[in-house]
Amino acid sequence: MTGITNAALVAIYTAAAVALLLYGINCYVLLALFLRRQEAAARDRARVRERVGDVAARADAPFVTTQIPIFNEVNVAERVIEAACRMHYAPGRHQVQVLDDSTDETRALVERVVGRLRAQGRDIEVVHRSDRMHFKAGALANGLRTARGELIAILDADFVPPADFLQRAVPFFFARAEIGLVQCRWGHLNRERSPLTRAQAMGIDGHFMVEQSARAWNGLVLNFNGTAGIWRRSAIAAAGGWQGDTLTEDLDLSYRARLAGWQATYLPDVVVPAELPEDINAFKSQQFRWAKGSMQTAIKLLPRLLASDLPIFTKVQAVLHLTHYAVHPLMLTLAVLSLPVLLALQATLPAGAFVALGVLLVAAMVAPNAMYVVSQRAAYPDWRRRVLWLPVLSAIGVGTAISNSRAVCEAVAARPSEFVRTPKRGERAGKDYRIRRPVVAIAEIAMGAYCAVALAVYIGSAKYLVGPFLAVYAIGFTGVGLLSLRHALARSGDRAR
């Protein structure tokens, strides 16, 4: 029985390590796809803009409706509404819709701001609902009933679009009739606020500079990121409209649109800045929603996608994309099994096997970091200074594995949950929106201590190659757990005062 148990432990541990390595290898694949098309894509963008010219001056400029879905965002609502109204576009061809589902003082603020802007001659309306059916997806679908645009721009409440956002993005709908989506890059309003925001910014840059570019420029499925993008209204309709059966309605619609024959393009040179969560618990809540929604979308659409006539490579990339958050339960599996595998097998397992496992883990760990470094170099002149925060990003990525693993398990178990929007502080940090207590923090701290013990045992057994892996795990889990408690206690102190 012991032999069977040991074999099972090794099999599970090895399978998790190999699976994690596959996701890591795909980071190198996306890097190669990005680098081979980077210069050509820049030339293509320049040609489109030169051919189309100033879209705001064209008689055939398409009518655009900008939708701003809002729910209890008193700190940032006024800022995004005013920024949307400042965007330059063809006179009389731009409508702004504020889709306000708020139940607090945000509602009155929105009415005042919209009333003032309407009095100034802006084409703007507020759309209220009596309930939050299907959350953001429901608000967007409801807004389409009165939207007049053939193009639908979407901005989340914490985003601040530049004045030339529409002028620079809309021309790409002239390039090809099958373009149903133009996605732009997220920027960061509060990147310098803390190590947490610096690390988040680097992670987002990796996604937007490398992953999204690689997908768009190589014919892969490009996902809408929920904001800072523009949809062709007919593409939304052809894909089946907004649907609220996942927590990532944006990802869901993106894949359904591609399966319906629509294409998407991506503009890394059009940057729309937004706020990053400054509280680790708000960040984990956001990641939980993205992880659960991604897996929900995978379960919903992978059968259709695999049965489609898309190229094999596109299907493989889509599977890895939709299931990407599986890396968190894989990491957690490796962390939990590391000590049992060593204690049970260190006397019988060949040294070469431990070396092989160590190589797998290190290779998987290095892959996303390479992508982050390339993204910083591509996006910023001072990239060398920015990549110094890479260890913080690695630790946070590991430390959120418990929370994100729970999200993945809930998706697989088809457990419903409410769409919890990520609270933002805005420039004046008025109302303090709170999330639930960080009960997961205790488990994170315990897992950090467990990994530290495992690290000590491995070093004592002269299994040094696995050391860096366990060290990052110990630091990541402990750091995220302690920071979660610290931020929660700080907010409790604010309430007491």
Stockholm file with secondary structure:
# STOCKHOLM 1.0

chainA/1-497         MTGITNAALVAIYTAAAVALLLYGINCYVLLALFLRRQEAAARDRARVRERVGDVAARADAPFVTTQIPIFNEVNVAERVIEAACRMHYAPGRHQVQVLDDSTDETRALVERVVGRLRAQGRDIEVVHRSDRMHFKAGALANGLRTARGELIAILDADFVPPADFLQRAVPFFFARAEIGLVQCRWGHLNRERSPLTRAQAMGIDGHFMVEQSARAWNGLVLNFNGTAGIWRRSAIAAAGGWQGDTLTEDLDLSYRARLAGWQATYLPDVVVPAELPEDINAFKSQQFRWAKGSMQTAIKLLPRLLASDLPIFTKVQAVLHLTHYAVHPLMLTLAVLSLPVLLALQATLPAGAFVALGVLLVAAMVAPNAMYVVSQRAAYPDWRRRVLWLPVLSAIGVGTAISNSRAVCEAVAARPSEFVRTPKRGERAGKDYRIRRPVVAIAEIAMGAYCAVALAVYIGSAKYLVGPFLAVYAIGFTGVGLLSLRHALARSGDRAR
#=GR chainA/1-497 SS CHHHHHHHHHHHHHHHHHHHHHHHHHHHHHHHHHHHHHHHHHHHHHHHHHHHCCGGGCTTCCCEEEEEEESSCTTTHHHHHHHHHHCCCSTTCEEEEEEECCCSTHHHHHHHHHHHHHHTTCCEEEEECSSCTTHHHHHHHHHHTTCCCSEEEECCTTBCCCTTHHHHHTTHHHHCTTEEEEEEEEEESSGGGCHHHHHHHHHHHIIIIIIHHHHHHTTCCCCCCSSSEEEEHHHHHHTTCCCCSSSCHHHHHHHHHHHTTCEEEEEEEEEEEECCCCSHHHHHHHHHHHHHHHHHHHHHHHHHHHTSSSCHHHHHHHHHHHTGGGHHHHHHHHHHHHHHHHHHHTTTSCHHHHHHHHHHHHHHHHHHHHHHHHHHHHHCTTHHHHGGGHHHHHHHHHHTHHHHHHHHHHHHTTCCCCCCCCCCCTTTTCSCCCCCCCTHHHHHHHHHHHHHHHHHHHHHTTCGGGHHHHHHHHHHHHHHHHHHHHHHHHHHHHHHC
#=GC SS_cons         CHHHHHHHHHHHHHHHHHHHHHHHHHHHHHHHHHHHHHHHHHHHHHHHHHHHCCGGGCTTCCCEEEEEEESSCTTTHHHHHHHHHHCCCSTTCEEEEEEECCCSTHHHHHHHHHHHHHHTTCCEEEEECSSCTTHHHHHHHHHHTTCCCSEEEECCTTBCCCTTHHHHHTTHHHHCTTEEEEEEEEEESSGGGCHHHHHHHHHHHIIIIIIHHHHHHTTCCCCCCSSSEEEEHHHHHHTTCCCCSSSCHHHHHHHHHHHTTCEEEEEEEEEEEECCCCSHHHHHHHHHHHHHHHHHHHHHHHHHHHTSSSCHHHHHHHHHHHTGGGHHHHHHHHHHHHHHHHHHHTTTSCHHHHHHHHHHHHHHHHHHHHHHHHHHHHHCTTHHHHGGGHHHHHHHHHHTHHHHHHHHHHHHTTCCCCCCCCCCCTTTTCSCCCCCCCTHHHHHHHHHHHHHHHHHHHHHTTCGGGHHHHHHHHHHHHHHHHHHHHHHHHHHHHHHC
//
